[in-house]
């Protein structure tokens, strides 16, 4: 989690004290926002923390996909469906896509 008290510093300071910042990143596992001219420019974090973030994002994506599939199956079981051709014709009409003649 980003610490707004200790987690923001200038890119200049990071360049001057890189080894100290790397030690801090490894110990805390928290990212640091680096600024240029007072504006947030880049976020730096250690590789292990980044890997955890990537894994969490992948898990969340899978969970959203599974939830969407379950919702679709529930709609089908409840009869809240329409034939694909009818749905595609409605979309074509809505968006002004010419009928393919099928």
GUDREN-367075 format. One record per residue (C-alpha): residue in one letter; x negated, y negated, z. Coordinates in Angstrom, 3 decimals. Layout:
! residues N
+---+----------+----------+----------+
! r !       c1 !       c2 !       c3 !
+---+----------+----------+----------+
! A !        X !        Y !        Z !
...
+---+----------+----------+----------+
***
This chain:
! residues 102
+---+----------+----------+----------+
! r !       c1 !       c2 !       c3 !
+---+----------+----------+----------+
! X !    0.000 !    0.000 !    0.000 !
! X !   -1.237 !   -3.454 !   -0.829 !
! X !   -2.292 !   -5.470 !    2.206 !
! X !   -1.613 !   -9.150 !    1.509 !
! X !   -3.872 !  -10.253 !    4.374 !
! X !   -6.965 !   -8.301 !    3.352 !
! X !   -6.016 !   -7.022 !   -0.074 !
! X !   -6.563 !  -10.136 !   -2.185 !
! X !   -9.901 !  -11.689 !   -3.069 !
! X !  -11.667 !  -13.367 !   -5.946 !
! X !  -13.369 !  -11.529 !   -8.764 !
! X !  -16.471 !  -13.606 !   -7.997 !
! X !  -16.646 !  -12.214 !   -4.441 !
! X !  -16.094 !   -8.687 !   -5.783 !
! X !  -19.017 !   -9.118 !   -8.195 !
! X !  -21.278 !  -10.431 !   -5.420 !
! X !  -20.407 !   -7.698 !   -2.917 !
! X !  -19.367 !   -4.760 !   -5.069 !
! X !  -20.833 !   -2.056 !   -2.812 !
! X !  -19.010 !   -3.452 !    0.240 !
! X !  -15.713 !   -3.575 !   -1.669 !
! X !  -16.206 !   -0.008 !   -2.893 !
! X !  -16.806 !    1.153 !    0.681 !
! X !  -13.617 !   -0.625 !    1.749 !
! X !  -11.639 !    0.934 !   -1.134 !
! X !  -12.812 !    4.448 !   -0.234 !
! X !  -12.159 !    4.014 !    3.488 !
! X !   -8.751 !    2.395 !    3.251 !
! X !   -7.399 !    3.984 !    0.068 !
! X !   -5.640 !    0.663 !   -0.474 !
! X !   -5.977 !   -1.372 !   -3.663 !
! X !   -7.421 !   -4.867 !   -3.841 !
! X !   -5.990 !   -7.628 !   -6.037 !
! X !   -8.740 !   -9.676 !   -7.643 !
! X !   -8.034 !  -13.240 !   -8.674 !
! X !   -9.478 !  -15.538 !  -11.299 !
! X !   -8.901 !  -19.251 !  -10.721 !
! X !   -6.479 !  -18.383 !   -7.918 !
! X !   -4.232 !  -16.184 !  -10.072 !
! X !   -3.927 !  -12.408 !   -9.729 !
! X !   -5.830 !  -10.888 !  -12.640 !
! X !   -6.625 !   -7.244 !  -11.867 !
! X !   -5.992 !   -4.555 !   -9.260 !
! X !   -8.864 !   -2.280 !   -8.222 !
! X !   -8.458 !    1.014 !   -6.388 !
! X !  -10.531 !    4.115 !   -5.821 !
! X !  -10.102 !    7.162 !   -8.049 !
! X !   -8.445 !    9.359 !   -5.397 !
! X !   -5.781 !    6.732 !   -4.657 !
! X !   -5.171 !    6.280 !   -8.377 !
! X !   -4.775 !   10.037 !   -8.852 !
! X !   -2.176 !   10.146 !   -6.048 !
! X !   -0.305 !    7.282 !   -7.714 !
! X !   -0.290 !    9.070 !  -11.079 !
! X !    0.968 !   12.286 !   -9.471 !
! X !    3.743 !   10.437 !   -7.634 !
! X !    4.829 !    8.729 !  -10.842 !
! X !    4.903 !   12.057 !  -12.699 !
! X !    6.955 !   13.650 !   -9.914 !
! X !    9.424 !   10.752 !   -9.920 !
! X !    9.761 !   11.024 !  -13.706 !
! X !   10.497 !   14.768 !  -13.435 !
! X !   13.062 !   14.137 !  -10.698 !
! X !   14.816 !   11.502 !  -12.830 !
! X !   14.864 !   13.877 !  -15.799 !
! X !   16.321 !   16.713 !  -13.737 !
! X !   18.964 !   14.362 !  -12.305 !
! X !   19.930 !   13.209 !  -15.815 !
! X !   20.235 !   16.815 !  -17.011 !
! X !   22.407 !   17.684 !  -14.018 !
! X !   24.613 !   14.669 !  -14.722 !
! X !   25.009 !   15.758 !  -18.344 !
! X !   25.899 !   19.294 !  -17.336 !
! X !   28.466 !   17.991 !  -14.844 !
! X !   29.998 !   15.804 !  -17.574 !
! X !   30.215 !   18.810 !  -19.897 !
! X !   31.815 !   20.983 !  -17.212 !
! X !   34.332 !   18.225 !  -16.447 !
! X !   35.203 !   17.821 !  -20.115 !
! X !   33.715 !   14.319 !  -20.416 !
! X !   32.212 !   15.083 !  -23.824 !
! X !   32.971 !   14.549 !  -27.497 !
! X !   31.741 !   16.333 !  -30.606 !
! X !   28.356 !   15.099 !  -31.832 !
! X !   29.637 !   14.174 !  -35.303 !
! X !   32.406 !   12.035 !  -33.789 !
! X !   29.934 !   10.320 !  -31.440 !
! X !   27.460 !    9.668 !  -34.261 !
! X !   30.205 !    8.216 !  -36.482 !
! X !   31.272 !    5.901 !  -33.657 !
! X !   27.681 !    4.734 !  -33.163 !
! X !   27.200 !    4.212 !  -36.896 !
! X !   30.365 !    2.127 !  -37.041 !
! X !   29.371 !    0.131 !  -33.945 !
! X !   25.917 !   -0.709 !  -35.314 !
! X !   26.856 !   -1.087 !  -38.996 !
! X !   24.944 !    1.954 !  -40.204 !
! X !   26.290 !    3.259 !  -43.524 !
! X !   27.961 !    6.689 !  -43.464 !
! X !   25.620 !    9.376 !  -44.794 !
! X !   28.573 !   11.119 !  -46.493 !
! X !   28.346 !   14.369 !  -44.531 !
+---+----------+----------+----------+
***
